[in-house]
């Protein structure tokens, strides 16, 4: 089966964004950069694409122009092991961006991210419907996810 690689459309900040993302996530690197040539449509020598990996997952950033921008219809999910990871990724990715509800944020490039603990789906789908409802209500009132507060709400403590 062919590998699926997300292609992220930027106006002119593709390389800057790729460098930023690689600085945030461990085991990440830029693997290739291509440039526009005399054929255009942008000035020859300007960055066209940047191929990069975030902890082994490939991505491509393309500097395609201002015609398209990111929306929340697509987001990248960061499954965190604990509150320390949530705090780290939330701080790094939201800096210069915009915090949203329920663990969602937009980074300084407008790309949407979900920063959430692993196992959250299990909590929200708990067989005890009252516990799941309390957890959901707590999550809906949060921006950055607070695991202890989420569990306390679920357990009604």
Secondary structure, 3 states (H helix, E strand, C coil): CCCCCEEEEECCCHHHHHHHHHHHCCCCEEEEEEECCCCCCCCCCCEEEEEEEECCEEEEEEECCCCCCCCCCCEEEEEECCHHHHHHHHHHHHCCCEECCCCEEECCCCCEEEEEECCHHHHHCCCCHHHHHHHHHHHHCCCCCCHHHHHHHHCCC
